[in-house]
Amino acid sequence: MPQNKAYALKGFEARLEEEKAQRAVLAEKVEKLDAEVSGTRKDLVTVAALVRQNERDLREMETKIDRLEEKKNEIEDKLKKDRLSISRLLVALERIRRVPPEAMLARPDSPYKNAQSALLMRDIIPAINRHAQTLRVNLETLGNIAQELQVERDKVVKAAADLKDRQEELASLLEKRESLYRETHKDLRAHEVEIQQISLQAKNLEDLLARLEEERKAAVKREQTRIETEVHDSKIASVVRKKPDPPVRSSRGNTGPQLPASGIIRVRYGQKSDLGSKSEGITIETRPGGLVVAPIAGKIQFAGVFKRYGNIVIIQHTGGFHSLVAGLDKIDTVVGQSVDAGEPLGVMPNSSLAARPKLYYELRKNGQPVNPAVKFPDLG
């Protein structure tokens, strides 16, 4: 073999070994990042569950406080009436007491009037005693309610502080998740722009879902082509040809379906919506700034503003299912991200307690709305 060819072969082999080493380092880095992402997502689900429990506890406490306040107001009204009744009885008694006996005897009708006065006094004193007893009981009840209210308010203060701490922990984890995701998905911004263009072209939700599905299939095909080209160009026999990861993947796999927000269901599937039409999903009244989570494990297909729905997140699930979550104030997830059931998606608006925010959730199969009870039996 000519000397220059031998050198060329050695150079090629050296480059090949160098490429193998680089690939090994890269593979190790990706593996570490994947493990960190998985761990972060598990932490997010855990902390999110604690936040939601805090929200439920606060709602129960606030409801109890409202009931106690109503009872307190009722008793205070009774106390006012009792005091007024006792006051009138005492005035009547005082009037009788002020009439001198001589004056009573001097009146022509005194025997009859005297008998009346005696009967009246006989009735007034027990009535005063009864009202006084009722007054004492109501005052005691009022004192107990005041103490109970203070206990509940102290609990609310503590629960609110715990909630704030957990929300801060959650925010830190969300920031870490986004950073890790962006590090492993360098083309994220271009993909977000592409999805935004699709949403602008879509006429309605059905059209948006259809376009997103077309884009997903095209992306899978592009990824398959890229992997095949990379394997072919590398000419390394040890590289196994593989298909891209499936679009829906869970880091836990054992987290069951859960409603996207804690609160009261105001409109159920099939009932009349606020607009007067038949609801194709459910409407949940939440706490101001309440946490919104993924109801079922899946992959984010859309996250952003879409027509009258405002901020909406669309999640693709297995079996042709999609979740549509609308009404968020802030979205904390990005297109292409895999999420577990219970993993944070964003938060609700911080509206006043008088007008609590409402979240709209819709479940679709093959593009058509279905009763969420197929995935959430408790809704049946």
Helices and strands as residue ranges (DSSP letters): H 3-98, H 101-106, H 110-184, H 188-201, H 205-234, E 263-267, E 282-286, E 291-293, E 298-305, G 307-309, E 311-316, G 318-320, E 321-326, E 330-331, E 338-339, E 344-347, G 353-355, E 358-365, E 368-370, G 372-374, G 377-379
